[in-house]
């Protein structure tokens, strides 16, 4: 199978990639990120620790790793219509926090709205461009809050 997109040619900006480093404990970073994104208009319908799950199930010995499933319900409702319901397969917008070393956490996010447009799950039209812009501004605000 040939990939329709050459991953080496995808600019991190094309997928809305954001990264930040926090100098605090993993638990404090999770709460701090949750608060920063909530202030920017996101809620969290799901969250879990893949590291805890993997460490318990397959003795993976993973360092702390946490996923906050961020969502803005009004935008989620709107984008389901724009994408003929397909973008829901990417819901929620995940924000990941992993421990680089004790006291140093990485916060990572990619835009599911941008990825959906790149892959054809959502249309490349003015309505989706508006959604991408609005959600991008929200993420920028959240990262500024970090």
PyMOL commands that set and color helices and strands:
alter all, ss='L'
color gray80, all
select helices_A, chain A and resi 7-9+12-15+26-39+50-58+73-82+86-90+112-119+126-145
alter helices_A, ss='H'
color red, helices_A
select strands_A, chain A and resi 18-22+43-48+65-71+93-101+104-109
alter strands_A, ss='S'
color yellow, strands_A
deselect
rebuild
show_as cartoon
